[in-house]
Amino acid sequence: MSFLADLRRGRYAELALVVATIIGLVAAFVHWAGLILGGVLVGILATSVRRAVPQGLTFGGVAVALHIGMVWWQGELDALFAMETIFALTVAIGFVLPMLAAVGARALVGDV
């Protein structure tokens, strides 16, 4: 087996997924392209292309939840909800971008 296959199914699979998620979230805090990086990282760690979909969506959900939590912490949640279309786009992009990156990365890497 290869290193990546061992990492996907081995003893440290969950730890690798948590580390990939944290790296992606830190990158997303700095720049929106971190959503893509996080999706790629969790996608590479997925055991299959079908499994990359929920892993990418979960990463996106965590990123969106943290974003909303930060806005709430700053006391601007009402202003965020008032921007209806922009808020909807923010949530949609937060979910879709990491999911597409995860699926694409997993499909490109394959079972190396």
C-alpha positions as CSV (number, residue, x, y, z in Angstrom):
1,M,0.0,0.0,0.0
2,S,1.1,3.6,-0.6
3,F,1.5,6.2,2.1
4,L,-1.7,8.0,1.0
5,A,-3.7,4.8,1.1
6,D,-2.4,4.0,4.6
7,L,-3.2,7.5,5.7
8,R,-6.8,7.2,4.3
9,R,-7.7,4.0,6.1
10,G,-5.0,3.6,8.7
11,R,-4.7,4.3,12.4
12,Y,-4.3,8.1,12.0
13,A,-7.0,8.7,9.4
14,E,-9.2,10.7,11.7
15,L,-6.3,12.8,13.0
16,A,-5.2,13.5,9.4
17,L,-8.7,14.7,8.6
18,V,-8.8,17.0,11.6
19,V,-5.4,18.4,10.8
20,A,-6.4,19.0,7.1
21,T,-9.6,20.7,8.3
22,I,-7.6,23.0,10.7
23,I,-5.1,23.9,8.0
24,G,-8.0,24.7,5.6
25,L,-9.8,26.8,8.1
26,V,-6.7,28.8,9.0
27,A,-6.1,29.4,5.3
28,A,-9.8,30.4,4.8
29,F,-9.4,32.9,7.6
30,V,-6.7,34.6,5.7
31,H,-8.2,34.3,2.2
32,W,-11.2,32.8,0.5
33,A,-9.0,30.5,-1.5
34,G,-8.5,28.6,1.8
35,L,-11.9,27.1,1.1
36,I,-10.4,25.5,-2.0
37,L,-7.3,24.4,-0.1
38,G,-9.3,22.9,2.7
39,G,-11.6,21.1,0.2
40,V,-8.6,19.7,-1.6
41,L,-7.0,18.5,1.6
42,V,-10.1,16.7,2.9
43,G,-10.8,15.4,-0.6
44,I,-7.4,13.8,-0.9
45,L,-8.0,12.0,2.4
46,A,-11.4,10.7,1.3
47,T,-11.5,6.9,0.8
48,S,-13.5,7.4,-2.5
49,V,-14.9,10.0,-4.7
50,R,-18.4,9.4,-3.2
51,R,-16.9,9.9,0.3
52,A,-15.3,13.2,-0.8
53,V,-18.7,14.8,-1.3
54,P,-19.8,14.7,2.4
55,Q,-16.3,15.5,3.6
56,G,-16.2,18.6,1.4
57,L,-19.6,19.6,2.5
58,T,-18.7,19.1,6.2
59,F,-15.6,21.2,5.8
60,G,-17.7,23.9,4.2
61,G,-20.3,23.7,6.9
62,V,-17.7,24.1,9.6
63,A,-16.3,27.1,7.7
64,V,-19.7,28.7,7.3
65,A,-20.6,28.1,10.9
66,L,-17.3,29.7,12.1
67,H,-17.9,32.7,9.8
68,I,-21.4,33.2,11.2
69,G,-20.1,32.7,14.7
70,M,-17.4,35.4,14.2
71,V,-19.9,37.8,12.8
72,W,-22.2,37.1,15.7
73,W,-19.3,37.7,18.1
74,Q,-18.7,41.1,16.6
75,G,-22.4,42.0,17.0
76,E,-23.1,42.3,13.3
77,L,-25.4,39.3,12.7
78,D,-28.5,41.4,12.0
79,A,-26.5,43.3,9.3
80,L,-25.4,40.0,7.8
81,F,-28.9,38.7,7.6
82,A,-30.1,42.0,6.2
83,M,-28.0,41.5,3.1
84,E,-30.2,38.6,2.0
85,T,-28.7,37.8,-1.4
86,I,-25.1,38.3,-0.4
87,F,-25.7,36.2,2.7
88,A,-27.2,33.4,0.6
89,L,-24.3,33.6,-1.8
90,T,-21.8,33.5,1.1
91,V,-23.5,30.3,2.5
92,A,-23.7,28.7,-0.9
93,I,-20.1,29.4,-1.8
94,G,-19.0,28.2,1.6
95,F,-20.6,24.8,1.0
96,V,-20.1,24.4,-2.8
97,L,-16.5,25.5,-3.3
98,P,-14.9,23.0,-0.8
99,M,-17.2,20.2,-2.0
100,L,-16.2,20.7,-5.6
101,A,-12.5,21.0,-4.7
102,A,-12.7,17.8,-2.6
103,V,-14.4,15.8,-5.4
104,G,-12.0,17.2,-8.0
105,A,-8.9,16.5,-5.9
106,R,-10.1,13.0,-5.1
107,A,-10.9,12.2,-8.7
108,L,-7.5,13.5,-9.9
109,V,-5.5,11.7,-7.2
110,G,-7.3,8.4,-7.6
111,D,-6.1,5.3,-5.6
112,V,-2.4,6.1,-5.6
